[in-house]
């Protein structure tokens, strides 16, 4: 029986693990398949105060810090959470293992929203990608598209511009109103980035027998490219939760809707900006709330 089980190994989950470990609470982090979530995919992290490395370097540092206070980390994911009659919880893992805990912190983060047009699902992994830092290397010297208009899309375009021959950003609106000005300026300064506004894709298909892709717009225009990178927002990773736990349209959770002994942090929490700084803050709060709850039961 653990005092705390934390679902997720991103900045929110690892921050909660640091706080719970320092409070001498037996703590287990279920890290999923790999550490860090979306943070681990950031090649250069510029907007987290005091840090100038990659996202994965930050995650590795936080993991080491959490472990130094006794928190344990296992590579497994939750497939279900059962609330027991005595107020404790049983977490069922995807590997069949069950683990009991007095409290649970939900910090499973978010995943990239999928592009729901003809060909996008079929060509995932065969020209369509949702991770520029993961797959950009394969498009060295080639022509790629980036779909989206927020910070994530523009940062992906900047990363790809140093790898690919050309980058076209396809955006359905007339300007990048959701992206930070400093990122917009960097995009404008890159000679191999072209911005295509007021444009949406209708379908994606392979060109004949080649590796080329043909992206067809809703107006019937065709754009030829070698790869397509999608960055159109995120959805919370909360599919493992029962229907009794309320979620908004993005799958995010209001802490007021959770039962006693269950807490939420990071991109799973509703009403917050999806930033590493806010994830760390909510991880701190969730950890302290869990500690307070546990102390009240002693």
Steps between C-alpha positions, in 0.01 A plus 500: 500500500657826384414840645496656153482366145571760232382425148733673255868590487490847348591818691174491700534138610869524584449824695229331706740208555769734630261657752348171614839334529639786708200467731601136562192363325550172316460607139479314169503667159348300213696648212317344206711368212761776525598792719395857456196502275498797263777675691741224404444588133620862531839543336577836663301624798509880519199609706549307824677733747855401584534231233680511166523134395266258330170382643632149557800635691262682733291185548811293576606755762155503662487118500835481678383758753175311570688173541745664740207550739389137474236519227490191278437499126354212299439488125133407486170677428171493684212331322250544785469644851273334756377684808491260796249498785762618748577812295822366348562439131609208285675592177478236227798518262512414132737214583238340727664607825283657773638748752328640809538856625344737750498783244533544123627800304386518136778656292480305174536808280361546151552360152501663160156539345474288188430641157165354398509515122519232229839333495637648823444188709613260228822694436594549866861385524525498120537872436263640765651576841398667825854548632747719311790435737440124476466470123652816353835329440342278235414806288846650472521704180137432409176700479255484790174652619406602853128514580395745773547857618583499871833502682545126452454518123735794457764345724474180295548706183808670644649165599427349158638806318848403621455147366272509197546678168170690522221531756146615426275585794135434409256693721125537471493861629641822355779550758678331790299670774557217753878491471741714701645801317862390550425167332315670213803725446735202484277331244494816287881510501543146368542514121389141446170532690188599305171578675182399319198660669123451460561142393374165627582151382230263377708188437850353484612232257813341361612627161495205261762246613741754644564610858353840422174613657223704342308720744171619352339813643129562547509724190647220288860626483775238530823540697780251440736421788709226658356515851223658705535598866178567691477738798133593546457481875473235768259277689549380858607139557206400717343213305592256778266672747144385564203700378426600860784753485382808312712637217470796266511492120879467507486216753631722778389483864388751761648405837164579663349202316743245645434268797691539827861391472524559125675806360585641156801683357646619171330496159226270635376781726233725349528876484880536479744600230680196359852606592783329690500777761130451574542122500768531766279734704202266492729205577619685809140574604380143442794359695438733794127423495572126507741547791242704691234237436727218617602688813134559588445124501781424745 
